[in-house]
Amino acid sequence: MDHVIRGVNSLMSLYMLLILLRWVGPWLELDFRHGRLRWIPALTDPLIVPIRRILPPMGPLDFGPLATLFALWIVRTFIVAVLIASQHPSSTAIPG
């Protein structure tokens, strides 16, 4: 079960890094439309675009990726906590 917990945590962390790269990519002048990096928007946009629609316009800055990162961080923390809790049942259970 420990491998599952580490795998879920690692995959979600990697996805969060891709979203972070998607956010800072324009400042680093990375081209996501052509070339080797075009797969990154294909993976990240399905989650970023709906969140972008919910957020109000905030000028030239796009906070969609940051809001997505925050939401994923909460989800990752919850999933890992549930997996750890299911691995170690509580010793305070009421005997029946």
C-alpha positions as CSV (number, residue, x, y, z in Angstrom):
1,M,0.0,0.0,0.0
2,D,3.0,2.3,0.6
3,H,3.8,2.1,-3.1
4,V,0.3,3.2,-4.0
5,I,0.5,6.2,-1.7
6,R,3.9,7.2,-3.0
7,G,2.7,6.7,-6.6
8,V,-0.4,8.8,-6.2
9,N,1.6,11.5,-4.4
10,S,4.3,11.5,-7.1
11,L,1.9,11.5,-10.1
12,M,-0.1,14.4,-8.6
13,S,3.1,16.3,-7.8
14,L,4.4,15.8,-11.4
15,Y,1.1,17.1,-12.7
16,M,1.3,20.1,-10.5
17,L,4.8,20.8,-11.8
18,L,3.5,20.7,-15.4
19,I,0.8,23.3,-14.4
20,L,3.5,25.5,-12.9
21,L,5.6,25.2,-16.0
22,R,2.5,26.1,-18.1
23,W,2.1,29.2,-15.9
24,V,5.7,30.4,-16.1
25,G,6.3,29.2,-19.7
26,P,5.3,32.5,-21.4
27,W,7.7,34.4,-19.2
28,L,10.5,31.9,-20.1
29,E,9.4,32.3,-23.7
30,L,8.6,28.6,-24.1
31,D,6.5,27.7,-27.2
32,F,3.7,25.4,-26.2
33,R,2.0,25.6,-29.6
34,H,4.7,24.0,-31.7
35,G,7.6,21.7,-31.1
36,R,8.4,19.4,-28.3
37,L,6.3,21.1,-25.6
38,R,2.9,21.0,-27.3
39,W,1.8,18.0,-25.2
40,I,1.9,20.1,-22.0
41,P,-1.2,22.2,-22.7
42,A,-3.0,19.0,-23.9
43,L,-2.5,17.6,-20.4
44,T,-3.0,20.7,-18.3
45,D,-5.7,22.7,-20.1
46,P,-8.6,20.3,-19.4
47,L,-8.2,21.2,-15.7
48,I,-7.1,24.9,-16.1
49,V,-9.7,26.1,-18.6
50,P,-12.8,25.4,-16.4
51,I,-11.2,27.1,-13.4
52,R,-10.2,30.0,-15.7
53,R,-13.8,30.5,-16.6
54,I,-14.9,30.7,-13.0
55,L,-12.3,33.3,-12.0
56,P,-13.0,37.0,-12.7
57,P,-10.7,38.8,-15.2
58,M,-7.7,40.2,-13.4
59,G,-5.9,42.1,-16.0
60,P,-2.9,40.6,-17.9
61,L,-2.2,38.0,-15.2
62,D,-3.7,34.6,-15.5
63,F,-4.5,33.1,-12.1
64,G,-6.2,30.0,-13.5
65,P,-3.0,27.8,-13.2
66,L,-2.4,29.1,-9.7
67,A,-6.0,28.4,-8.6
68,T,-5.7,24.9,-10.2
69,L,-2.4,24.3,-8.3
70,F,-4.0,25.3,-5.0
71,A,-7.1,23.0,-5.7
72,L,-4.8,20.1,-6.7
73,W,-2.7,20.6,-3.6
74,I,-5.8,20.3,-1.4
75,V,-7.0,17.2,-3.3
76,R,-3.6,15.6,-3.2
77,T,-3.4,16.2,0.6
78,F,-6.8,14.7,1.1
79,I,-6.3,11.7,-1.1
80,V,-2.9,10.9,0.5
81,A,-4.4,11.3,4.0
82,V,-7.3,9.0,3.2
83,L,-4.9,6.4,1.8
84,I,-2.7,6.6,4.9
85,A,-5.7,6.4,7.2
86,S,-7.0,3.3,5.4
87,Q,-3.6,1.7,5.8
88,H,-3.4,2.4,9.5
89,P,-6.9,1.8,11.0
90,S,-7.6,3.9,14.1
91,S,-6.8,2.2,17.4
92,T,-9.5,4.3,19.1
93,A,-12.4,2.4,17.5
94,I,-15.2,1.3,19.9
95,P,-15.0,-2.4,20.5
96,G,-18.1,-4.1,19.4
